Amino acid sequence: MSITVTQLSKVYEEQRAVNDISFSLNKGEVVGFLGPNGAGKSTTMKMITGYLPPSGGNASVCGYDVVTHPMEVRQRIGYLPEANSLYKDMYVREFLSFIAEVHKLGSNKEKRISEVIAMTGLQPESKKKIGQLSKGYQQRVGLAQALIHDPEVLILDEPTSGFDPNQLVDVRDLIRELGKTKTIMLSTHIMQEVEAMCSRVIIINKGNIIADDSLQNLQQGDQQNGYIQVSFGAPLPAEAELLQIPGVTRVKQQDGGTWQLFAANLEDVRKNLLQFALISNRNILSLQSNSQSLESIFRELTK
């Protein structure tokens, strides 16, 4: 496992910010770590990266405990904090050179600086001082410093903050590409970003993990929530006929020849439904899947 968290907790006097949480992340996963403000997201990320000591439990990165082997953890982790702290009087390349020296890149330093500047789209602004850059480009500098030492694990807290719509597309593509070979844990309040980049979602609320599943499973929900709404032309099918379609668990008739077909796997039922229409010589006038949006799931779980 790239990240393993076991009964991790953080207590501030009488406030329990993180309450004995456990999860693990594998190489090649891009995982959205979600929760309302004050839920414990940033605190958890800071404990995993070694910025905060845990009050209980443990966390490890690539097999190294964050408390007993902090330097080994930092060599293998790239961290973009929510408050992107940068030396704004330094030039972009100067700052990245400084970070590269911290990571002791040696003779590979200049090559790697050029690589991360290209990866993060900083070429047009690379000769400017960081303080002269827009918020979006400053965020790119923060992402570049997290990538400079080619870490195995990336912890990104609000990585798309300050980006315009065009920049968002570039950063989404970069994170998805990096996620093929690295472990990425990212936090954001923008649900569309999670849907665009993540294959798995962990939701934390009041210091407790309340959901941990694939994005597809969370959005599909159980068979009471996920359904296909289909409208037929004549001849209209009977309820018993629709129940014979493989995967359909329940049907509900609507007005005007419309049915709701409930199922655990909507994609399979969609294919079987088209086959049913072909064999029975029925026209499908409309077909729409109803799966829950991540935003509605988030509100339901954390309200």
N, C-alpha and C positions, 0 to 999 in steps of 0.2 A: 504493500500500500504506500502511496506517496504521502498521504496525510492520514494519521490515525488519531482520533480524539476519544478519550475514554473517561467518562464521568468528570468532565472538566467543569470547574466552577470558579466564579470570582465574586467575592463578597467585599463590599465597601461599608464598613461599620455595620449598620443594621440592614443595609440594602443588598439583596442577592441579585447581582446583575446577570450572572450566568449560573444555571442550576443543574449541575451534574449531567451535562449533555454528552452524547456519544455519537460519532459517525466516522466514516472513512471515505477517502477519495482515491481513485485509481488513476494511473497514467492514461492519458488520452481522454479524460473527462473535462468538460466545461460545466461547472456546477454553479447555479445561481443561489446565493445565500441571502434570503429575503426576510424582512420583518419590518414592523412599524418603527418609528423613532423610539429609541430607548429600549428596544427589544433585546439587545445584547450582541448585535452583529459586529460592530467595530471592536468591542471588547474581546470577543472570541478571536477575531482576526489578529488583534494585537498580541494575544496570548500565543497563538500559533506561530507568529513571527518572532516571538521573544521580546517584544516591546513591553509586555506586562507579565509579571509572574502570576501563575494561577494560585488560587486559594486552596484548590483541591483537584484531584484527578491528574491526568497527564495528557500531553500531546506530543506527537513525534512527526518528523518530516524525513521521508526517505530512510526510516529506521533510526534516526537520531532524536533523542529526547530533547525537547526545547529548553529544559532547565539544566540538565547535566552536560549537554553538548551544544551550547548555543552557537559557537563559531561554525561547527559543521552544518547546522541548520541554516545559518545565514549565507553560507557558501552555495546552498542549493535552492534558495528561495529568492524570488524577486517580489518586492512589496511596493505597491502604490497606495499610500494612505489617503483617507478622505481629505484631510488637509494636506494638499500637495506642497510640501515645504521645499522651496528652491532658493538658491543663492542668486537673487535677482540682479545683482551688480556684475555677475559673471556672464561671459558670452556662452552660447549654447555648446560649442565644441570644447571650450575651456571647462565648463561644468562637467560634461561627460568624460573628459580626460581625467578630471579630479576623481570622479566616481570609479573610473576604470583603474586608477592607481590604488584606490581603497581596496578594490578586489584583486589587486596584484596581477593584472593581465599581462604585464611585461611587454615583450616585443609584439604581441598580438593586439596591443591597445589601439593603434591608429586604424587598423583594418576593421576592428570590431566597432569603433565609433562610427566609421563610415557606414557600416552595415545597419546599425540601429537607426541612424539618421534616415537612411533610405527606407527602412521598414516602417518607421513612424511618420513618414512624409514631412520631415523637418528641413528638407533641402532648401526651400525658398527662404527660410528664416534662420539658417544655421550660423550666419555670420553676425547675428544681432545679439544684443544683451537680452537676457531672459526677461528682465523687467519691461522691455519694449514690446514683448509679444502679447497677442490676444490671449484670453483665458484658454481658448481651445488649444492654441499652440503651446502654452505653458503646460497644459495637461499632457500633450504629446512628449514634452521634455521629461515629465515625470514618468511616463510609460517607457521612454527610452532608457532612463537610468535604472528602471526595474529589470530591463532586458539585457543590459550591457554585459553581464557576466554569463549570459546564456543559461539561466537557472532551470532546474527541472520542474520547479513549482512556482506558479504565479499567484499572488494574493492581491486582488485588485478591488479597492474600496471606492465605489462610485467612479469607475474608470472613464465614463463618457460625459462627465460633468463639463459643461462649457462648450461642447461641440455643436456646430451648426449641422443641419441635415446632411450636407454633403460630406462633412468630416465624419459623421456617424457611420456612414456606409463604409468608409475606409477602415475605421477602427473595428467595426463588426467583422469585416473580412479578415483583418489581421488577427483578431482574437480567435476566430474560428480556425484559421490556419495554424496558429500556435497550439491550439487545443488538440491537434492531431498527434503531437509528440510530447506535449507537456501536460501537467495537471494544473487546471485553472479554477480558482475559486473567486467569484466576483459578487460584489454586493451592489445593488442599485434599487432605486424606487421606481424606475421606469419599466413596467411590465413588458412592454413591446421589445425592449432590449433583451430581456431574458428569453422571450419567445424566439428572438432572432438568433441568439448565440448559444443558448444552453440546452443540453440534453437531459439534465436532471435539476431538480429544485429541492432545496432544504429551506423550510420556513421556521423561523424562531419567533416566539412571542413571550414576553415577560420572562426571558431567560430560559425557556423550555423549547425543545424541538417539538413542533406540532405536525410537521409533515416532512417526509423524505421519500421522494419517488421520482420516476421519470416524468418529464414534462407531458408526454403523451398520456400516461396513466392518470395524472392529476387532471388534465383537461377533459379526458373522456369520462371520468367519474365512474360510478357504478351503473348498473343497467337501469336503475330508476331515473338517472339523470341524462344518460346519453341515448339519443334516439335519432332516427332518420324520419323526416317528414316527406311523404311522397303523395303526389296527386296523380290519379289515373283518369284516362278517358274511358269511354264505354268499351267493352262491358266491365262493370265494376267488380272487383274480387270480393269474396266473402272472407270474414275473419278467419275461418278455419283454413282457408287456402294460404293466407299470409303467415299463419302460425307454422305451416309446413316448410317455410323458407329456412334453410339451415342458419342457425345463429340467432334467430328471432325468439325472444323470450316472452314478449307481451305485445299486444297491439291495441291501439285506441283509435276509434273512428272520429274524424272531424267532419265539418260541413263540406259539401260540394265534392265528394269523391276523394277526400284527403284522409290519409292514415298516418298515424305515428307508430313506427316500428322500433321497439326498445330492444337493445342488445348490449352485450358486454364488449363486443368488437365491431364497431361501426363500419370499418373498412371492409371486413369480410362480408358483412350483411349487404353492403352496397353492391358488391360484385354478384352476390347470390340473387339479389333483387333484380338486377339487370338480366340475369339468366332466366329468372322466373317470368319476367315480362316478355322475353323473346319466345320462350316455349309456349306460353299461354296466349300469345298474340294480343297482348295488351299494350296500349300506348302509355308511356310515362310523361305526363305534362310538366311536372316539376319535381325536383329531388334536392333536398337540402339536409345536411347533417347538422345536428344541434349538439355541440360540445361546449362545455363551460370555458369561458375565457379565464386566463390566469388571474386577471384583475378581480373577477367575481369570486374565484376560489380564495384568493388572498383576503378579500374583505370578509368572506364568510368565516374563515378560520381565525381571523385576528380581531374581529369586531368586539 
